[in-house]
Every structure is written in C-alpha cells, then in structure tokens.
Amino acid sequence: MYKVNAVNRKIPNKIANYKDVVVYSGELKQPKERKIGAAIRVGKKEDKLVSSIKDAIIKSGLKDGMTISFHHHFRSGDYILNLVLEEISKLGIKNLCVAASSLSTCHKPLIEHIKNGVVTSLQTSGLREPLGSFISNGGLKTPVIIRSHGGRARAIEDGSLKIDVAFIGAPSCDKFGNLNGYTGKSACGSLGYAKVDAMYANKVIAITDNLVDGINLPASIDQTMVDFVCEIESIGDPKGIVSGAIRFNDNPRDILIAENALKCILASGLFKNGFSFQTGAAGASLAVTKLLKEEMIKHNITASLGVGGITAALVDLHENGLMDALFDTQSFDLDAVSSLAKNPKHYEISASFYANPNLVTPAVNQLDFVMLGALEIDTNFNVNVITTSTGVINQAIGGHQDTAEGAKIAMILAPLIRARIPIVVDNVSTICTPGANVDVVCTDYGIAVNPKRTDLIENFTKAGIKLYTIEELKEMAEKITGKPASIKFSDEVVGVVEYRDGSVLDVIYKSLQN
C-alpha cells in the first residue's frame, strides 16, 4: 500500500525507522510547538581531558542501539569518523545509528562496520562511492534517511533525530572544550554543522590535534556544551576540503552555462544595490561569481550578503568591498578558512541559522539568487542531485532544496548532456528538490524558465534573451544522445529522501543496473 505525494511519487505507507510516514504535500507542514533539549549534565570539577578516543567513548556511556553524530567539515580529508568507529568496534558496541552531516569517499571503512553489525542505520545528507553503491545494492538493513542541511538541523531541534553522543573534530581546543575551526594545523573553517550537534546532543566529545594553553577564544562551540576533550595526532587533512564538487577551471562549457546565468541575473530586476546570492562550488557557479564581479564593478553595484558554503570567489568580493557580509556554514576552501579567522563580517553560522525551515528568518530566506547544480532535471522542473544515471546514490542533497525554496530566484546550472547522457529527462530518478521551487534552468545549449514565473519570462524576453521550453531542451538533448533507457529497480527501499520539513519527498529503490 502507498500514498501519492504532491510531486506524484508513490510513497509506501510503512517504511523502516518511521513511526508515521507523512508524505510531501507541496507546502511546509506545521512544526512541533517546542524544540527539544539536550540532557542536563550537572557540572563537576573533574578534568575533561581523556587519554584516548577509547576512554572518551567509555566515559560517554555509549551503548548498543544509540545514535552518534559527526560533521563533514573536512570533506574527503576527515579522519574522525573512521577512528571513532574503529574504537567502537573494538569495544564490541553494536546496532548504532550514524547521523553524519554528510559522508565522503574517505568513509569506505564504514562498509565493514555495517557488515559486522556495529552500524545498522544511517542518516545523512549524502553518500559517495564506494559507500553509495553498497547502500544502493541493499547493503544496509534499513533505508538510509537523507535530509538536507536545513532538514537535518530541523530534525535535531524537533527531536526527530536524537543524538546520544556527538564526536566533533576540533582544529583548535582548550582543556575546557572551547573550540573553533579556523586555527590550528588542521583548520577547516566554519563548524556550522557541528554547532547544532553540540547544542542538542546528550554528550559531546571534542577530538583535537591542537590542544592550546589557556582559554581558546573566540570559540565556535564553547565549554558549556562539551563533556570530554581528547587530543590525538591528527584529525584530518585540510587539503581534503577542496574536493568533490569544487572545481576551479576555465572549461568552455562551464563558461557558456555561466554566461547564460549571468544574462538572467542582469535581466531579472533583482540585480541592484543590496542584492544577495549563493553560488555553489562547481565550475559554472564559480564562473558566475567571476563574471558577476565584473558587472558589479561596471554598474557600481554592491551586494549585501553571500550565503552558504563560502569560497575564495566570495571572499574576494567581500575583501574588495563588493559584498558587505558573508554567512558561512561551511568553508569550501582554504582562502575561506583564512577569511573567517580575520574578517569580522565573515560570520560563522549554524546549519540551523542557515536553513532550518522552523526558524523565523533562516539565512536562505534572505537570498535573491541561488545557483545550484543538477544530475537530472525533468520536464516538471524537479531536480535530482543524489543518484546517478544508473540509480546509484553518489552525491548529496546539501542545501539544495533549502535554498531553492528560500531564494527569490532559484537557478539550476547544468550541461544539457553529461558523458553522453541527457540531463533533461521526462522524469528524474530521484526527486530531491520539487519543481515548484525551481525557476530557471541554464544549460550550455539554452535557457528554460518555469512557466509559473511569468514575470521572469517577460523580463528575459524584453532583454532579448532567447528562451526554450523545458521540453525543447529535452528534445534537443535526445537528438544528440538518443532517448536513455529506463533504470531497473527492485521493490526494496534502500533510501528515503525527506523534504526539509520531514515529510517524505521520494524513496530510492535498490538498483538492478550493472
């Protein structure tokens, strides 16, 4: 038995780990009346310093069946998750839920911990290879729960995701637990995801490779939230921050996409003093920022705010007086890390501040423009950013659905064809962002505007921008590549994609593709 949600996806009435399955309705559901709170821990005069990760785990009281959390600010350079799970495995603790803000290629050892029963459930915003293939092929007993950055913060604060022990990699920390991410040999910048975990977890363990003397200020997470501090040789490789989706290049295709996006921004009616925007970290998005800088100087326009994962390109705007402030949930490169440490209006924010739909004014609601990527876009403007052309989980939702709903104009930047596969299709394999929240699609072959945005169609037409329908873009792609074959799936659910309010937007079935 199933229900059909607002994006016409069939959602099973019963899904493992869900007491009640609430399907996506097209509107944000009514939130719970109150936030939950962390366990009250009466302060003691005992030293918080412990001798090892093992000692910290034992002192935390971690037991079978609990939930542990990790942040992904080191991206593919993270050491913490693997080190912690190795010690947990040795202690014989089983049946854990790992609630990581995201999981990267470096987390391959997690597969063995799943096979051995140490980890039996996952909640995250994304999975990369080889973990993604393992999960997509039914390697986990229960479906992975996939949430956006804002959805994860919301789940923690309303009690849907209850964290027993949070393990926080701290590039700089004192013996009391005052920590930050922008000083020390393993500096990673903002600790925006870890901030929420520290505030709501029942126990918090700071793991550092830079234990400083005295009081470590300013502190991103302060001593009132940290139970234990553990010093180890190395917590991560900050060079791993620049990985995955972050691409710096002059690819002609990316430039074409960026030029089309720039045309839309300039003609939108929102390109004026005080505008705000968020760009991603892929080549086309980075190119947009570079081109936009030239137009800002030319027209003597300054921006009020840059939001989200902060890159060197946004730091450059800020330091040259073209952007007043930066809201930073995650520092995407080492220039951003450095800026966060020295620029007062480069401001570190939590994932909740960034995108929690249950807040009065999350940062995403201040956006005029957001530039986002896509693996697939369908003729209803729904977007897939997590499963490949073979239906395998290999990317992350991140803040995609949060920013698309929050921004005045949500723009998808993607090539029309990738590796001989059309990006615009009849139906995406997995809906991550509803088409109702997508306004413009910019490809290297042309631009399509969601028909509901008649204002943008009028503005773009007046500016002389050639527009295509989304169906025309699909047909254009298929003339080059042919119509792609349908993906084959079993009826076993391996993943659940939540919308940012906790309703079920889509489910991912076990892939049968070779």
C-alpha angles and dihedrals in degrees: 000000000000146000126230113230131207093276091051097254121144109235120192114242090228125044126170114259092020119106091188125012110219112187125216110270101188092257133070109270121237109275126229114272098242140030117239122237138224120256114279110248114191109223120249132191092237119122112262092210115107128188100235147358088260091056091049092051092050093047091049090062094234111180140177114294098023129130122243127188138207136182125228102214090126090053107190091357095066119128100168103080094051094045093049095047091049090057093043090053091052089052090056096239112155146182097039129164113224110209104187122168085230139341126226140192090273090066095074091121087068087077092068091047089055092049090050094050096246089117120033103164139032135202117184146127095247151357129212131196135323091017092049094058091045092055093041090055092055099265094143121068093221129036117270111245111227119200134172119244090261092043092053092051090048092050092051093048097046094044099250087118111039113190117205098182127012118200110203124191104219118194088195128020142152127218091266095056102257102146143170138179104223103068130060135051092291097046112164101169124228119033093200096142094045091052092070093045091051092051097050108026118106091227129019126200119191113205114194142171092197112059105179129204119246122002117339106222141207091039124198088194116022135216095262090072101043123085102179138017123206127185120208135168098260135358099187150326111266089202085070089069088078097064146103111013094017109100126167111192147115096242106167091222091055090048091052091051091047093050090053091049091049091054089055094048093050093048097041098089091237098085098103140107112310097023119149133209149169125214128190127233100252124107098263094047092049089049091053091056091051092049092043091055090059092051092047091054092044094052096034091240126150129195124229100211147011116198142195130011101016121220136187088260092062091043088055091055091048096047091048093054095252096111122040101205145003126215106204124196094158131011108225098194142015094262088060090049090053093046093052089056096052112024114079094203092050091092127195113224134181123247086251093055087047103052117346105139091208094065125096094240117004113187093249089066089063094060122113093183135017124183114207138176132230142200090197137004122190133207090265089056092248111150132216117200102158113052127059128229088276093053095253121141107244110141141038139258093217110163094330099117092036096056094038090059095039101047124082089226121025111194125192114210114195141133115258089231129027121188091343091307122116115239096201109069141162093255128004116234092233127018111220099157122028116239091233087073097047115090109172135020115202118191134166089257100047151308131277126189125204105254091231089067096074089156092061093044089054094046094046093046091051088052090055096249112155110231132196129195115248088246090056091053090051092050091047090055094046092052087061101039106019123238111308119240118251117263115245119226136174121229092255113113110223099168142024121208111206125199114235091267093055098258117130112260098174144338128229118223127207109277118239094187118118 
